[in-house]
Structure formats: structure tokens, C-alpha cells
Amino acid sequence: MTSTRGRRSASWIAPLTALTALVACTSSDGAEEDRPTPAPAVAAALRTVERATDRAASARVKSTTTVGSTLSMKAQGTLAWSDGLTGALTITYTGGTTAEAMRRLGTTSMEARYLPDAYYARMGEAFAEKTDGKHWIKYAYDDLERLAGSSGADLADQMRGTAPHTSVKLLMSAGDVREVGEETVSGARTTRYSGTVRVAGATSQTVDIWVDDRGLLVKKVEKGRTATGSLTQTAYYSDYGVKAAVEKPPAGDTADLEELLKEGS
């Protein structure tokens, strides 16, 4: 019985593994000492991009992420960030051990909802059979901090900060950031910037962003190495200002992560 519960407990974590991959790219390690500063003109341009993207308040997002042999996935949906992170993404697992864990839960695709207090993941019918018919897992940010200590607190903070302008802020910390030149992305003329940054969970990471004539981020590519292998994430942003309202899943259809972990212990 204990081994069965342990396997179930590991399965509850699978959607969180995917979430970690989504946010890991956009988190700085916070180390500022001895860090060189970018050229003034480039820094000024990036500040303009950060402000414009922040003010836009919402966007449509499409991304692909790979993390070694652990995870390969794609995501699409809408996000808003004017008052905490809110929005909804459809996440499809296309490979890796996380996809295998999700298949055991009866699905390789799930809906993810971001609300100011928690992240929610809608699972498949196999999951509901093990949770009294409940289809959703709630990952409360406060619970993550309490259950996982400082690493959980870091993840909660990163989840709250998953928005396009966060990547711009991250790139601004790169002393070697530079303007690469003009390129066409999704039919639009853009300016590309590139740099190398330090991030939590990776030795170093390259960040490239493409910015349109309105100063809005339209594409980013982040690459690095983590303890579980090489990480690559590519994201496209469009339809800035799109409506991104999201509702909390019904309480009667939602299982709480903390309770699931207690049951699996």
C-alpha cells in the first residue's frame, strides 16, 4: 500500500514539474556583485521595452519547452499581469518522463489556470477516479512555500512573475547584452537583443528577445543547462491587450495538493 501511495504522490507532482519548466527560464539568481552593466543605449532600449510590455497588461502566448529527458511540452493560451498573474494555458506533453507520468493519470494534455493565490491544473478521468471524482489540483502558493521551504517560496515567486516583461528584466541583468540587428518574426519587422544571464537552477543561460516597432516583446528564446539536462524554451507573444479573464475551478471539483500529499505519505 505504501508503494502505491508513493507512486500516486509522485504523480501529483507531475503537473508541477511542467510548471517549474515554464517559470524556471525567467528567474534570476539575484546575484548582483561583480556583474557588468550593459551599454547605456542598449539598457535604455530594454527599459522602454519592459515598460511597454508591462503596460500592455495581457497577451496571447504560444511556447515550446524541453528539459533534457525529463520534459517536452507545448503551451498556448492567454496571460494577464496587471494585478498579479492570471490567465489560462492549454499544456500538451509531447515527451519525457513527465509525459509518461501524465499518461498514467489518463491524459497528456491539461488546462492550467493562474489566479493570484494559486495555480490550478485540470487532469484526466484516471486522476478523478483516484480523487473522489475531482478533476483539478490546486497548488496554492502559500502551500508551496510551506511544503518546500525556500525552494517552494522561490517557485511561488516565479509563478507570480511569469509574464513577458520578466524576460526583458532578466536580459537587462546581462552585462554582455547587445543589439543583434533587425529580423522578421511572424511577418513583422523586429529588433533582436541577446545576452547571457545567471539564473536559479542553471549554470548560465542565453536569452534572446525580438521586439516590434511598438516596443513590445514578440518572441523570446532561452537556453541553458540544468541538473536534469539542457533546457530550451521558445515563446511567441501576440494580441497584446487581449481579454484574459479566468475563473477559479469549482471547489467541489478541486483537490488540494497539500491534502493529496498527506494521503500519499
N, C-alpha and C positions, 0 to 999 in steps of 0.2 A: 504493500500500500504506500509506503513512504517513497519508493522509487517512482511510482505512478504520479504521486503528488509533486515530486521534484520535477518530473518532465513537464507537468502542467504548469508549474511555476515558471519554468524556462520559457514556455510558450507564451505566457502573458507578457514576457519581456520583449518578444519578437517585434511588435509594432514600435516599441520604444527604441529598439536598435535602429530602425529606419528613421525615426525622428532625429536621433542623435546624428545620423549621417546628414540629414537635411540642415542641421544647425551648426555642425562642427566646423564647416568651412568659414563661417562668418564670426568666429570668436577669437579675439586677440588674447595672447597670454598675459597682457598687461605690463610686460617688462619695458620700461622706458629708458633706463640708463644706457648710456653709450650708443643710443640709437641715432643714426644720422638723420638729417632733415632733408626733405625733397627740395628741389629748386623752387624759388618763390613763385614763378609763373605757373608751374605745374600745380603747386599747392593751392594757389588761388583758384585755378580752374576746377580742381576737385572739390573745393569748398562750395563753389557755385553749383556743381552737380549734386552734391549732398543736399544742399538747401532746396533745390528744385525738386529732387526726387522725394525728399521728406514732405514738402508741401503738397505734392500730388496726392498723398494720403491713401491711395489704393491702386492696385494694378492686377492685370491678369498675368498668371505665371505658368510657364512650362519648363520643366527641368528633367535632366537625367543625372543619376548619381551611381558611381561604382566605388566600392571599398574592398579591395583585394578579392578574396574568395568568399567574403562574408556577405556581400550585398551587391545587387544590381537592381536598379529600380528607375521608374519614371513617375513624374507627378505633374498634375495640372489642376488649375483652379484659380481662385481669386484670394487676395490678401489685402487687408487694410491695417493701417498702423497709426492713425491719428490719436487714438486713445487706447493704448495697449494693442497688442496684436489680436486681430480677429480674422476669420475667413474660413474657407473650406477648400481642401485639396482631395483629388482622387489619386491614390498612390497604387501603382501596379508593380509588383515584384517580378522581375524577369530572370533572376538567377541568384546564386549564392546560398549559403546556409540559412539565411533569414527567409528566403523564398521557400525552402524546404520546411521550415518551421511553420510558416503561414499555410502551406498546403495541408499540414496536419490539423490546422484549425479550420480547414474547409474552404479556403479562399486564397487567391494570390493577388487580390485587389481589395482595397478598403477605402472608405471615406474618412478623412481626417478633418476635424473641426477645431479651430483655435478660438478660444474665448479668453477674456482677461485673467480668469482664475485657473484655467485648466486646459489641457489638450485631450480631445476625445477621439477614439478610433472605433469605427464600426466594423465588426468582424463577421464571419460567416455563420452558417447554421450549425456547423460542428461545434463552434465555440458556444453558441446559445444552448446547445444540448448539455453542456457542462456547467452552465451558469443560470439554471432555472429559467431558461428562455430569454435571457438578456443578451442583446446584440452589441452593446457598446462597452468599451473600457474607458474609465475616466482616470487620467493621470493629472491629479491636482498638483500644481506647482509647489504648494506647501508640503504635500506628502513627499515629493521628490527630495526636497531639502531635508526632511526629517528622516527618510528611509535611507538615503545615500550620502548624508553628510555634506562635506564641501563639494564633492563631485556632483551630487544632486542639485545643490544650490547653483553651481556653475551651469548645469544643463537647464535648469529653470530660467535663469537669467538669459541664456542664449535663446531659448524658445520664445521668450517675450520679445527678443530683439531680432527675430527673423523677418527682415524687410530689406528691400533693395538698397536703401541708402546705407545700411550696415556694411555692405561690401565696399562701398565708397569710403566710409570711415576707416575700414580696415586697410585699404590701399593707401590712404593718407599716412599711415604709420610706416610705410616702406621708404627707407632713405634712398633707394635706387629707383623709385617710381619715375617713369618718363612717358612722354607722349610718343607713341609709335608712329602714328600717321592716320590718314583717312582710309576707311574701308566701308564697303556696302554690307549692311545686315538687314535681312528681311525686306530688301528693296529700298532701304533708307540710307542716306549718307551719314556716317558716324565717324567719330574720332576715338581711337583706341589708346588706352593707357595700360601700362604694365609695370609690375613691381614684385618684389619678394618680401614676404612678411613672416613674422613669427606668430604661431597660433597655438592654442592649447591643444594637446594631443598629437601634435605633429612637429617634426624637427624644423622644417621650414616649408613654405608654401608659396607658389606663384599665383598671383591674382591678375587677371586681365579683364578690363571692362570696356564696353563700347557705348558711347554717349551720342545721342542725336542732337540736332540743331536747337532743340528746346532745352538742352541741358539735362535730359532725362536718361537714365540708365536703360538700355535696351537689351544688353547681353552681358553675361559675366561667365568666365571660366576660371575655376580654382583647382589647383593641382598640388598634391603634397603626399608625404608618406606618413602613415600612422602605424601603431603597433600591430594592426591587423592587415596591413598591406597598403598599396598605393591607393590614393583617393583622387577621384576626378569628379567635378560637378560642373555642368553647363546649364545655365538658366537663361530664359528669354522673358522679357517683360513688355507688356503692351497694354493698350486701352487704359492708360492712367486715368484715375477718377471713376473707374467702373464701380457700380454698386456691389458691395461685398458683405451684405448683411448675413448673419448666421445665427441660428437658434440653438440653444442648449438641447441636447437629446433628452427625451422623456426620462424622468428619474426611474420609473418602473422598468425601463428597458436598458438601464445602465448599471454595470458592475464597477465597483471601486477597486483600483489597483491595490491599495493597502489591504483590503479585505481578501482579495484573491491571493495575495502573498501569504497572509495568515493561514488561509485554508491549505496552501501548498507546503507549509512548513512542517 
